[in-house]
Amino acid sequence: MVRMTCVLWRKPGLTPAEFHRHWQEVHGPLIATTRSGQYVLRYEQHPRPLSDYAGDDDAGSDGITIQWFESIDAYRASVAEPDFARIWEDVTTFLDVDRLEPVLTAEPIVVFDRFSEATAGP
């Protein structure tokens, strides 16, 4: 399993609400309906809460995205699809592309997992 994780900053001029609305209502569904997106096993959006902006819209990132792929080859095939250009075109409408820094990672090494421990039955 390979994950592509990226911290996101919205494009200058967009309000936080505009950014989050586009990310959820346009970008996510676009990925889901493209050939490129068919390689994505799981697509997560981790939005910054709108209540966290508190008047300082430029303090911090706007969210994190995580896309899961079966392998590095699947990731490469995804970005090689001709319709990936549609996804990238949309990216440029709402993200500050100069600040994008995707990171590809393998399976995580879980040091501990208190959540699982707390929810496990006796």
C-alpha positions in Angstrom: 0.0 0.0 0.0 1.2 3.5 -0.8 -0.2 6.8 0.4 0.1 10.2 -1.1 -0.3 12.8 1.6 -0.3 16.5 1.0 -0.8 19.6 3.2 -3.0 22.1 1.4 -3.2 25.8 1.3 -5.9 27.6 -0.6 -5.3 29.8 -3.5 -4.9 33.5 -2.6 -8.2 35.3 -2.9 -10.4 32.4 -1.8 -12.2 32.5 1.5 -11.9 29.5 3.8 -15.5 28.6 3.1 -15.1 28.9 -0.7 -12.0 26.7 -0.5 -13.6 24.0 1.6 -16.8 24.0 -0.5 -14.9 23.5 -3.7 -12.6 20.8 -2.3 -15.6 18.8 -1.0 -18.2 19.5 -3.6 -16.1 19.7 -6.8 -12.7 18.3 -6.4 -13.5 15.1 -4.5 -16.3 14.1 -6.9 -14.1 14.9 -9.9 -11.4 12.5 -8.7 -14.0 9.8 -8.1 -15.3 10.1 -11.7 -12.1 10.1 -13.7 -10.1 7.2 -15.0 -7.1 8.6 -13.1 -9.1 8.4 -9.9 -10.0 4.7 -10.5 -6.5 3.9 -9.2 -7.3 5.6 -5.9 -8.4 3.0 -3.3 -9.3 5.5 -0.7 -9.5 9.3 -0.8 -9.5 11.3 2.5 -10.1 15.0 3.1 -9.0 16.3 6.5 -10.3 19.9 6.5 -9.3 22.5 8.9 -12.3 23.4 11.0 -13.9 26.7 9.8 -14.1 27.7 13.5 -10.3 27.6 13.7 -9.8 30.5 11.4 -11.1 33.0 13.9 -10.3 36.1 11.9 -6.8 35.1 10.8 -7.5 33.4 7.5 -3.8 33.0 6.6 -2.5 31.4 9.8 -1.8 27.8 8.9 -2.8 25.3 6.3 -6.3 24.6 5.1 -6.3 20.8 5.3 -4.6 17.6 4.4 -5.5 15.1 1.7 -4.5 11.5 1.7 -4.9 9.2 -1.3 -4.3 5.4 -0.9 -3.0 3.4 -3.8 -2.3 -0.4 -4.1 1.3 0.3 -5.1 3.7 2.9 -6.4 3.0 1.6 -9.9 -0.7 2.3 -9.4 0.1 5.8 -8.2 2.3 6.4 -11.3 -0.4 4.9 -13.6 -3.0 7.3 -12.0 -0.9 10.4 -12.8 -0.1 9.1 -16.3 -3.8 8.8 -17.3 -4.8 11.5 -19.9 -7.6 12.7 -17.7 -5.2 13.6 -14.9 -4.9 16.9 -16.7 -8.5 17.7 -15.7 -7.7 17.0 -12.1 -4.6 19.2 -12.2 -6.5 22.0 -14.0 -9.0 21.9 -11.1 -6.2 21.9 -8.5 -5.0 25.2 -10.0 -8.4 26.8 -9.4 -8.5 26.4 -5.6 -5.0 25.4 -4.3 -1.8 27.4 -4.0 0.2 25.1 -6.2 3.5 26.7 -5.3 3.1 25.4 -1.7 2.1 21.8 -2.7 4.5 19.2 -1.5 3.1 15.7 -1.9 4.8 12.9 0.1 4.6 9.3 -0.9 4.8 6.8 2.0 4.6 3.1 2.6 2.6 1.3 5.2 2.9 3.1 8.5 4.8 1.7 11.4 2.4 1.9 14.3 4.3 2.7 17.5 1.1 2.5 19.6 -2.6 2.8 19.0 -4.6 3.9 22.1 -7.7 4.3 20.1 -7.8 0.6 19.1 -6.8 -0.4 22.6 -9.6 1.6 24.1 -12.3 0.3 21.8 -11.2 -3.4 21.9 -13.4 -5.7 23.8 -12.3 -7.8 26.8 
